Amino acid sequence: MKSLVEKNQARRKKKPSKPERPKPALKEERQFMGAVDDVYALVVSEVMRDLKTPLRQAIAGHRSYMNDAAGDTWSKHLPDFYKEKLKRFASQGWRNYVRSRIKMPLSRIAAKTDERFLKSINKSIGVDFAALLKGKSLKPTVETSLDESTNLIVDVSNDFMKKVQIAVNRGVSNGFGMQRIAQEIQEETGTTKKRSKLIARDQTAKLVSDIDTKRPADLGIEYYEWLDSRDERESGNPNGKYPNAKIKCWHIARMDVGYGSGIFRLDEGASYAGETGLHPGKAHINCRCRKRPMIPGIHFELPDNKKPR
Ligand SMILES: [Zn+2]
């Protein structure tokens, strides 16, 4: 890195600009959201389709049981359905399916984020770093994200099935009809949809944050500037919607821990409100902050007491 600084100083007269704020990979993020949403829609439509017949039988059975205690035992119609669905959503086959649906969109987010990182660092220093990243694959980073996302989405499908089971049992034993029970399931559907959306958004932010950490580390860059989103949804923004959030990115991005305002070490991150190792994009759920790689002597000057001796 030192020779790079010298090379740069010799080659350029004017001060190099800081790397541009990375643009989010919006199109790729939307594709990932869409894939997660497709999985959610498939779970709901499959459960609702296969529930119809056993539910109708259970409702009729419950009525005949209420009219004549010796009538149909209503509770015999649903267990097979529950068993089959719970087994399916816990199976390796379902896990593989979820994984295969989100693999490509997640890889595309990673590739686009990587492409933009390289472009902005190249531009800011005037050196092409592509060769230095050869052999340093993002594959393990993407795999980690893929595993975690798959687990979360599989959990959502299982939880939805369990909630359907509770709503149906309660509805039938209360003597509710098809429509009323469907309505109650509809409410669970809304919660599940929201949860899938949150997972998609959060997993995207985590993946981008991991790449924002890995790529500078691959190049031996040790510092970054904490770039906050500077909008009303930012946590801790005194004029925004969440001025009292526990982790205030607004404050962190303006903190000086000894390297300059908003500058942190990649291997340390920030400490705030009793938490350590905080990084942009991962500081809290829905954190939309990013890292700007910062090279001392090029993009900023380390204070004398922090300079390597
Ligand atoms: Zn943030």
Residues whose N, C-alpha, C, O or C-beta is under 5 A from the ligand:
A	BS01	ZN	C249 G281 A283 C287 R288 C289
